[in-house]
Amino acid sequence: MNNSTGSYVLEKTGFEKDNEELLINETLFHNANGYQGVRGNFEEGYPEGYDTIRGQYINGFYNSYKISTEEWHIGFIQEKHSMVNVFDTQSVKIWIEGEELDLFTGNVTEYRRTLDMKKGITSRSFVWESPAGRKVSVRIERMASFEMLPLFLIRYRICPLNFSGTVKMESVQSGDVYNYFNQKDSRVAGEKRIHMRVKDVEADGTTGILVSETVRSGLEAACAVSHVFSGPVSQTLVCDEKSITDRIEFGAEEGKWSCAEKYSILCDSLRYADVKEEALRLLDLAVEKGSGYWYGKQEEFLEKFWEGCAIEISGDEELNLSLHFSQYGLLQSAGLDGVSNIGAKGLSGEGYEGHYFWDTEMYMLPFFSLTQPEVARKLLGYRYHILDQARENAVKMGHPKGALFPWRTINGKECSYYYPSGGAQYHIIGDITYGIIQYYLITGDWDYIVEQGAEIVMETARIWYDLGNFYKGKFHIHDVTGPDEYTCVVNNNYYTNLTAKHNLIWAAKLYEKLKEKGQLEKLQDKIGITESEITGFKTAAEAMYLPYDEELDINPQDDSFLSKKVWDMASIPEGAGPLMQRNFLYHIYRYQVCKQADTVLAHFLFEDEQELSTIRNSFEYYEKITTHDSSLSRCIFSIIAAKLGEKEKAYQYFDFSSKTDINNSQKNTKDGIHTANMGGTYMAVVYGFLGLRVKEGGFFFRPILPDEWNGIRLDLCLRGSRIEINADRDQCRFSLKKGDPVEIHVYDEVYELSDEITVEMRG
Amino acid sequence: MNNSTGSYVLEKTGFEKDNEELLINETLFHNANGYQGVRGNFEEGYPEGYDTIRGQYINGFYNSYKISTEEWHIGFIQEKHSMVNVFDTQSVKIWIEGEELDLFTGNVTEYRRTLDMKKGITSRSFVWESPAGRKVSVRIERMASFEMLPLFLIRYRICPLNFSGTVKMESVQSGDVYNYFNQKDSRVAGEKRIHMRVKDVEADGTTGILVSETVRSGLEAACAVSHVFSGPVSQTLVCDEKSITDRIEFGAEEGKWSCAEKYSILCDSLRYADVKEEALRLLDLAVEKGSGYWYGKQEEFLEKFWEGCAIEISGDEELNLSLHFSQYGLLQSAGLDGVSNIGAKGLSGEGYEGHYFWDTEMYMLPFFSLTQPEVARKLLGYRYHILDQARENAVKMGHPKGALFPWRTINGKECSYYYPSGGAQYHIIGDITYGIIQYYLITGDWDYIVEQGAEIVMETARIWYDLGNFYKGKFHIHDVTGPDEYTCVVNNNYYTNLTAKHNLIWAAKLYEKLKEKGQLEKLQDKIGITESEITGFKTAAEAMYLPYDEELDINPQDDSFLSKKVWDMASIPEGAGPLMQRNFLYHIYRYQVCKQADTVLAHFLFEDEQELSTIRNSFEYYEKITTHDSSLSRCIFSIIAAKLGEKEKAYQYFDFSSKTDINNSQKNTKDGIHTANMGGTYMAVVYGFLGLRVKEGGFFFRPILPDEWNGIRLDLCLRGSRIEINADRDQCRFSLKKGDPVEIHVYDEVYELSDEITVEMRG
């Protein structure tokens, strides 16, 4: 049951004996801080036979493994990387007077799980009556610290209600861990693989330390664990080959709370030179400061976070909760150290093996660019970090120069094995460029362009120019896949060609601007970009072929899309799950049926590329044949519906989208949160209901308010200035809260926002 | 060195120390009879470090193995089959007075290997001088019997030239065998796999028997071995876990030949109920009859074979040899028992894992249909045997009814893992239908149509009808791959659409003919074919979209072919090997470059579908961009060149094609002979130089003679009658040798051939 209190606390009550719900809650109540993530597993585990994805991950920390070379051809990948379940430091078992605490026996009452997004902690509390009739009240709080990223803290409190007696605790830290696998679901790994090997187990006094290494990728991680108790205990540490068990015993008194705090520190060799030493040092520091300190820091951090980004919708508390859950999900997932990024499931599960996709730039970056540009800058830094691998990938794929970013990756190497809906998605380079340019237009951060951005934009433009070719005066792009993965490897995908055009145009623009400012030389020395290449970029961009069907006044998704059969949408059974899980992919490819927004997404990103009538017709055309089997779809449909003034539709798409994980709408929240959809939810608010577009010409708003709401309020950070937007049924108020005046356009009128302006709502 | 004598004996002299040549000769001098095949390995082996593909195979006998489930999606195959290296019964080691016979030590003279295609044996003979100076003359003959298919016979003769002494022989039969693998070549298996497990080892007197089973596919095979000697020997059989060694010792006298005959019998559970018992029974029979009997039967069999099919070109003995080698290669490869067929490499090697492709119907069947229709009938029987699996495959691929034959298979299940140049080649069903209809038109065998053919043609027509769709009045077929594997998964591949059209038309034709004759009921009961389906077939066939470019007056290979970049053919280094081994496949797909004949093949098969000018323009267009990286290509270019009167070109393509294996032109003869090319060589003679086309209207000849030849003579079997064709520079004579008169067309004139006609040559 989901009966949360307040829009910053997700709460579920009623003990979730159901395995499916347990798995979902493991995801929803995970703790993460962009560096590490721990799924919300029960400390004491589940009964045998229950399925669980018991995991603890470090962002960007991966093992590699060889994959099948069946019918191998040159350029096919031979190795993949997988985010690793690195340790298990969350295990705590309890015996009360010899009876093992097990919620699946005895009686459970007052059961409650919460995620408090202002405090940054999750909790699980309950009263348990043992089979023998002993009653205890238990409250367990967990936190992944934003202040000290390697710190994961469990506060375990127990209070006997009808007896006094002995409590035994076994708190384990283990290196004997595996990644979850499921042969039947392409969204998680297909086979059991051993990724980690324990190489050092040591108990030093009351501190346990484990060091493990990845089997193949040459990485190392250490976890150091120590406990702090509220009263006297007896304690013994027992090591075996792969784990350390801390056996604790203490007396518990009826009506009195006893508390055990389990500090665990995770350090990996991507960030720390000596993982063991560093883990021990940080553990000492963490314990020394004490949990109160870390709780305080956590709240401080989050106060600042919410201040900058919180959305408040008046008239829909439930929606506010799901919006905040989305924003918090993004925050928990974002790796900001240059070697990591945001996985498709963040750090909440193993879906898509922890890989980074286009999701970052197209769905998640806008939230950060518009609220915390410094975080956006760090996310973009990751792409620069892997630029050399993108150059290698380009050559492998047949391009003599340029950079072709991998479709899915952890460390920069391509990890997509199935090319048609993997590496063939060349649009990722256009997406990255789009993200860079949007970041630049939002923030005005020219230094970033000079240092990193321009190099990426030019290297990716080179790929487009080499990939496509002129035919009968038009520039064509063959055999690529657009965002819609139900139509793969096509010619002249409308979306792709537009991102390519944008990429080519901006490469030329940045070149000219750098030249103008005398800042070109360094880049020229590095990548040897020439005037004639720039001329080529411009010619190709101008000649870019963009499919258009006059009869229907729509943009066909690609050259042959309209000549295919239309999938019988009525034949899809309710709740049957994605088409791709029930049909051979190439069978799907032969139909007009879309997994997600593709042309409709292009209409949002490049709204000036076609007439409004075309956008409307396209929207209506594709709406009929889109299954939204991807969680990246509905938010985009919501944005375009809003643009077209279809408020009710916009609201419905948005409402569904924003609650994707909380409602488990995609039926796979157990594998992790849908981070792109979380970003998309934010986009639907800002680009949809507020109607924001960020163009070279400035910031353009066209606010509308769904009938279901009374008002909406949020902050944006534009060109370094913080502005607050406050809309109700009648008016929309823009106020400058900090920084220099900003020029904005509202309903096509231009305003200099130096204090506050109020505009009448037109929708 | 290749200095063969006569056009029926392939001979190579000079000891081939070179490893590459050894591997090639293993293929060229293999022994096979359609049931089993043994590569021409040295009985005594090679020195350590030498690469060898030591193999002995049974046609259609396979093991299955699970393949990677990396990013698995529904419908992707999870199991493959591989023709198995089943036993090694060819090993014989010799010690002469304690010195091991090893051609890589000492001195070798008078070295000679032969394949005698009239006798049906291979031989290796040499004089070896040991390091200690002992000289022996050795002659080894090997035969896979056409009379008793399980029999493989080695006759080992040795004669001391400068001493008398003791010869020790170790003749081994072993179940400790593996298939060859090479991770870097997609044309052979990628990984070492254990396919066979020995389950029974027994020595009974002087007979050794091994029984092995496949690890996963549930098949069994036995080999029984016994020896016959020309004089007294001492003999001990020693068994270990996986093999039996026959230790033989005898005295050899200077100047006198000693002879040991090794009889080995291979029986498998696909054909024999009790493999062990049957192998022992056949072994007894074989030994009892004696080698002379089997040699005699072999010659008898081949006399009949050559009588029916031999081609004699006057003026080019070298070419005659390669033609006969091709015909013999086809004979050796053809499985005629319904459970087997012709592998892409026959039984001569492990390339393509022993799988059957479209090669059979499109390249090899014509030879048999035109010379030994009873063999053609048996080959077609295999497709009927796997029809139920083809039905299952259809459903898996999204078609509610019909039969979709697998692209590559052994037992009827799809074994192609890489779909774009595998399962996407829907044309295979059109090819099978084409083969059936050609067989029917050549032989007039209506019974076959009633019993099997019509069912296949209608079930495959159903696939086309479901696969394609009407769009703006035309019938389109999306996302399939034509024969050219350098352009995959395209729309409206010209070749595919024409085979589909032919398939649909003939389904309707056969339906109507069956109905007319009152023979429809049984089929209707079985597959429920309806009038309205037939109407649909006809409508689709009539409306079939066939890409045509007016400007160039050619048929584009597919909808988007002409809009792609043209590959820079001049940039391909001489002898660099196939493009696909140096470039990422999807990179190749984005170019106009062809691995093999595609549209040009369509122009041959369906010559009435376009104007001659279009055929000429297409030929010239595609010729410029075809690499002929497939061995199936040049023979077709030869046929069309001949049609266009380009005699010199026709001859050059033909000459190259016919010598593919003898010259190792494709650089992979080591993996086995190119059976399709062997059939293509025959096609180039009959369809190319004789200009034969078999149409509903009859047999149409347009003979031409290359300037390099003085004449050509061959027999054909048309409608059950045997006719001889004899062309020289001036005239072409057609004679009826056996059977009823046949109507033929020569240069568009119609003749009733009841005795002999002579027509003046026009080319």
HADDOCK unambig.tbl for C-alpha pairs under 7 A between the chains (distance, minus, plus):
assign (segid A and resid 68 and name CA) (segid B and resid 68 and name CA) 5.48 0.50 0.50
assign (segid A and resid 69 and name CA) (segid B and resid 190 and name CA) 6.06 0.50 0.50
assign (segid A and resid 70 and name CA) (segid B and resid 190 and name CA) 5.99 0.50 0.50
assign (segid A and resid 71 and name CA) (segid B and resid 186 and name CA) 4.96 0.50 0.50
assign (segid A and resid 71 and name CA) (segid B and resid 417 and name CA) 6.77 0.50 0.50
assign (segid A and resid 71 and name CA) (segid B and resid 418 and name CA) 6.55 0.50 0.50
assign (segid A and resid 72 and name CA) (segid B and resid 186 and name CA) 5.52 0.50 0.50
assign (segid A and resid 73 and name CA) (segid B and resid 186 and name CA) 6.38 0.50 0.50
assign (segid A and resid 73 and name CA) (segid B and resid 581 and name CA) 6.95 0.50 0.50
assign (segid A and resid 74 and name CA) (segid B and resid 581 and name CA) 6.19 0.50 0.50
assign (segid A and resid 74 and name CA) (segid B and resid 582 and name CA) 6.47 0.50 0.50
assign (segid A and resid 74 and name CA) (segid B and resid 583 and name CA) 6.10 0.50 0.50
assign (segid A and resid 74 and name CA) (segid B and resid 584 and name CA) 5.35 0.50 0.50
assign (segid A and resid 75 and name CA) (segid B and resid 584 and name CA) 4.94 0.50 0.50
assign (segid A and resid 183 and name CA) (segid B and resid 69 and name CA) 6.99 0.50 0.50
assign (segid A and resid 186 and name CA) (segid B and resid 71 and name CA) 4.94 0.50 0.50
assign (segid A and resid 186 and name CA) (segid B and resid 72 and name CA) 5.50 0.50 0.50
assign (segid A and resid 186 and name CA) (segid B and resid 73 and name CA) 6.37 0.50 0.50
assign (segid A and resid 190 and name CA) (segid B and resid 69 and name CA) 6.00 0.50 0.50
assign (segid A and resid 190 and name CA) (segid B and resid 70 and name CA) 5.98 0.50 0.50
assign (segid A and resid 397 and name CA) (segid B and resid 584 and name CA) 5.77 0.50 0.50
assign (segid A and resid 397 and name CA) (segid B and resid 587 and name CA) 6.46 0.50 0.50
assign (segid A and resid 398 and name CA) (segid B and resid 583 and name CA) 6.81 0.50 0.50
assign (segid A and resid 398 and name CA) (segid B and resid 584 and name CA) 6.62 0.50 0.50
assign (segid A and resid 398 and name CA) (segid B and resid 587 and name CA) 5.86 0.50 0.50
assign (segid A and resid 417 and name CA) (segid B and resid 71 and name CA) 6.76 0.50 0.50
assign (segid A and resid 418 and name CA) (segid B and resid 71 and name CA) 6.56 0.50 0.50
assign (segid A and resid 469 and name CA) (segid B and resid 564 and name CA) 7.00 0.50 0.50
assign (segid A and resid 469 and name CA) (segid B and resid 565 and name CA) 6.26 0.50 0.50
assign (segid A and resid 471 and name CA) (segid B and resid 563 and name CA) 5.69 0.50 0.50
assign (segid A and resid 478 and name CA) (segid B and resid 590 and name CA) 5.96 0.50 0.50
assign (segid A and resid 479 and name CA) (segid B and resid 590 and name CA) 6.34 0.50 0.50
assign (segid A and resid 563 and name CA) (segid B and resid 471 and name CA) 5.69 0.50 0.50
assign (segid A and resid 564 and name CA) (segid B and resid 469 and name CA) 6.99 0.50 0.50
assign (segid A and resid 565 and name CA) (segid B and resid 469 and name CA) 6.25 0.50 0.50
assign (segid A and resid 581 and name CA) (segid B and resid 73 and name CA) 6.95 0.50 0.50
assign (segid A and resid 581 and name CA) (segid B and resid 74 and name CA) 6.20 0.50 0.50
assign (segid A and resid 582 and name CA) (segid B and resid 74 and name CA) 6.48 0.50 0.50
assign (segid A and resid 583 and name CA) (segid B and resid 74 and name CA) 6.08 0.50 0.50
assign (segid A and resid 583 and name CA) (segid B and resid 398 and name CA) 6.83 0.50 0.50
assign (segid A and resid 584 and name CA) (segid B and resid 74 and name CA) 5.33 0.50 0.50
assign (segid A and resid 584 and name CA) (segid B and resid 75 and name CA) 4.92 0.50 0.50
assign (segid A and resid 584 and name CA) (segid B and resid 397 and name CA) 5.79 0.50 0.50
assign (segid A and resid 584 and name CA) (segid B and resid 398 and name CA) 6.65 0.50 0.50
assign (segid A and resid 587 and name CA) (segid B and resid 397 and name CA) 6.47 0.50 0.50
assign (segid A and resid 587 and name CA) (segid B and resid 398 and name CA) 5.88 0.50 0.50
assign (segid A and resid 590 and name CA) (segid B and resid 478 and name CA) 5.97 0.50 0.50
assign (segid A and resid 590 and name CA) (segid B and resid 479 and name CA) 6.36 0.50 0.50
